[in-house]
Every structure is written in structure tokens, then in C-alpha cells.
Amino acid sequence: MFELLKSQPSDKIMELMALYSEDSRSDKLDLGVGVYKDANGVTPIMKAIKESERSLLENQISKSYVGLLGSLEFCKEINYLVLNDEIEEKRLAYAQTPGGTGAIHQLLLLLRSTGFSGAVWISDPTWPNHGAILKHLGLNIKKYSYFDEETCEVDFDKMQEDMKDVQNQDVVILHGCCHNPTGANLSLDQWRVLSEIFKEKGVLPLIDLAYQGFGDGLTEDTEGLRKMMTEVPEAMVAVSCSKNFGVYRDRVGVAIAMSENQNQKLVALDNLKSFNRLTFSFPPDHGAAVVNQILRDESLKKLWREELEQMRLHMLSLRKNLARSLASETNSDRFNFVERHRGMFSKLGLTESQVETLREENGIYMVSDSRINIAGLRHEIIGSLAQSIAKVI
Ligand SMILES: Cc1ncc(COP(=O)(O)O)c(C=O)c1O
């Protein structure tokens, strides 16, 4: 039987990780993998997480199943964190999922179950798993323009132009904040314009929120999303806690489906429950329980918010330093966008061969589309990185 299997296409980032670990140079630099690193190059466990885990360890009295939708209490906390109680509870169906990826997957299953025959639009470029999951589920994929390769900013004119081809009942996937891979983000005004277009055309947004708190702040990062959710009748949000709580391997996420009314919400909820049952049965509890305790305890929540803010400010200071060093090494303002971009990533606008030269000659590893992980930088190496980049362009 297994001789019939075909190999799966390889993952660019996994390949890069393998190349990096084989590289014996002591001064090699990993800007590829998408995890946060602190000033010492470590992906830390947040103090609030450790504290919450300690208390869970002491107080948890059972490991029995929780429920097919996970913990309702946790989902409500996440709903409050993301939507700030701005949408009536009676319109919201939510399900706990294994990470943001699980949330995207379950929401797309929900979509497919409606007998959906339209297109799902993804940004060009986007996080590669969007296209891969859509393909896996047999959904029709279309791409909309998003990024101007010259200026390395959002090309909103082109995006709007492409929105003319989006049909009634199509789905558009947006990044809630901190666009991966580009780092270029929609302004609040642009969210407003899109909300109008979606409302007018009857388009369903699926908003992927994987980096809340990494951009301009916890509330600021969901402003556009919340604006859109209050305008359109239906929407879906895939929330990931992997990055902002640093619980990558614990798989913590929530799928939110906003319906027009309570009846539809209840049917959506029933469907989400059934999809969890069919896909993995019960979602993993540990990480969600730890996050839930943080969000329900004022002092733990304060600690978590402070730690998250430190991470955000650390990335901003790295951005500032890199933009300035690149300006002085290249004698130009070509890379000033690095300071304007938000989140963990920036796409630098280098060619594949320039990226390859940086890897081969300098041991600098970035994704072939020139996406770098800003959090992979340390202040002390930014000068030499800027010199190396200036040399290859
Ligand atoms: C844009 C985007 N969406 C979703 C995710 C999902 O993250 P996870 O499944 O680890 O929670 C990621 C993680 O890299 C991401 O970058």
C-alpha cells in the first residue's frame, strides 16, 4: 500500500533549519525560524506562564476530559482579549483548538460544510500554511496583491483593484496584525475601506490573529479586526496564543465564528464541536488552562502584559537599530521600512541569489523570499549584518 504514497513538498523553513544546524561556523546567524528570542538569543518561558504552571501543578485535581470545545471559560477570556466584548455573545461560536493552525483548519472545515463553492483569497505573499491547508481541504484558492516589492510596504491600490474580482460569498483571509512574512500592515483606514467592500459585496473575512501584542500593543493590534467585525454580518477569527504567551509546543488556539444571529451561532457551535470530535476529539488542555489562569488573575495578567510589552519593545529597538545601520551602510533610505514594519518579520526585498550569497559567504540564514525574523537579531551583531547586506545589493 505505502508504495503508492507520493512524497510531500518540502517545507522551505524546515529545510533552512536543517542547513543551519549543519553549518559549523560559530558566528552563523539564524534569522529564519519564526520564534521569539530575547536579547540572549533564547526563546524564554514567560514568568507568568511558569507561575501559572506551578499553581496548576499544585491545584489541578483531575486530568479527565474537559469538553469537545475545550474550556468555555478560556474561550471567553480569549474572546474578551481579542474582541473586547464588542460583539454580542449570542452571535459568537468558539472552539478551543490545537494552536492557531488548528483554528484555521477547523474554521475552513466549517466553511466547507456549508457546501461552499466560492474562492478563498489569500494575500500574495502569505504564511505558506494558508495555501497548503486550503489545498489539503480541496478549497479553491485565489491570491490578492498585497506587497509592493519596491517600497516593501502594502500596495493598497493593487489590493483594492484585486478586490473587484472577489465575488459575493467568497472568503478573504487577512492577517489581524504583524503580517507574516512581510511585516507590512494595513492601516486602520485601510481596514475601514475593506470592511465597506466586504459588507457591500457580501464577502466573509477569515482573520488570522497569531501575533496580538507584538505590533503596536494588545488593544491597538486588534483595532482593525474589531472595526471590521462590527461592520460585517459574518466573520471568522483564528486566534493563536503560541507567540504572545510563548506556549508554542503546548498548542493553544481558539476558532471564533461570528454569525448573524443566535440560531446560526448555535448551529455553527454544534458543527465546530463535531469537527473537533472527528479531527482530534478533545483539544489539548494544559496550555489553555495555564493561559486561562493568567487571564483570570489580575496579578498574573499584569505580569504577562509587562513581559509581552518588553518583548514588543525589544523588537522595536532591534528594528530601529537595523534600519539605522542599513541606512548608514547603504547610504540610502531604501531600508527605512524596517522601522515602520511591525511584528516579528520583515521582508527585505532581496533577490534569492542575494539571500543565497549571504548564507554561503556570511552564514546569515533567512527565508529565500528574504523574510527575516527580527527577534533573531542581537544588537551587537546588527552592524556586521548591515555591512553584509550592503555588500550583496
Ligand atoms: C500567520 C500565522 N498564522 C498562524 C500561525 C499558527 O501558529 P500556531 O499554530 O503555532 O499557533 C502562525 C505561526 O507561525 C503564523 O505565522
The ligand as an SDF file (V2000), in Angstrom:
LIG
                    3D

 16 16  0  0  0  0  0  0  0  0999 V2000
    0.4340   33.9600   10.1450 C   0  0  0  0  0  0  0  0  0  0  0  0
    0.3780   32.7930   11.0680 C   0  0  0  0  0  0  0  0  0  0  0  0
   -0.8020   32.2310   11.3270 N   0  0  0  0  0  0  0  0  0  0  0  0
   -0.9250   31.1970   12.1490 C   0  0  0  0  0  0  0  0  0  0  0  0
    0.1770   30.6560   12.7800 C   0  0  0  0  0  0  0  0  0  0  0  0
   -0.1000   29.4790   13.6590 C   0  0  0  0  0  0  0  0  0  0  0  0
    0.6160   29.3100   14.7720 O   0  0  0  0  0  0  0  0  0  0  0  0
    0.3650   28.0860   15.7620 P   0  0  0  0  0  0  0  0  0  0  0  0
   -0.3740   27.0180   15.0360 O   0  0  0  0  0  0  0  0  0  0  0  0
    1.7330   27.6410   16.1600 O   0  0  0  0  0  0  0  0  0  0  0  0
   -0.4310   28.6220   16.8930 O   0  0  0  0  0  0  0  0  0  0  0  0
    1.4390   31.2010   12.5350 C   0  0  0  0  0  0  0  0  0  0  0  0
    2.6440   30.6230   13.1300 C   0  0  0  0  0  0  0  0  0  0  0  0
    3.7310   30.7310   12.6860 O   0  0  0  0  0  0  0  0  0  0  0  0
    1.5400   32.3160   11.6630 C   0  0  0  0  0  0  0  0  0  0  0  0
    2.7020   32.9050   11.4020 O   0  0  0  0  0  0  0  0  0  0  0  0
  1  2  1  0
  2  3  1  0
  2 15  2  0
  3  4  2  0
  4  5  1  0
  5  6  1  0
  5 12  2  0
  6  7  1  0
  7  8  1  0
  8  9  2  0
  8 10  1  0
  8 11  1  0
 12 13  1  0
 12 15  1  0
 13 14  2  0
 15 16  1  0
M  END
$$$$
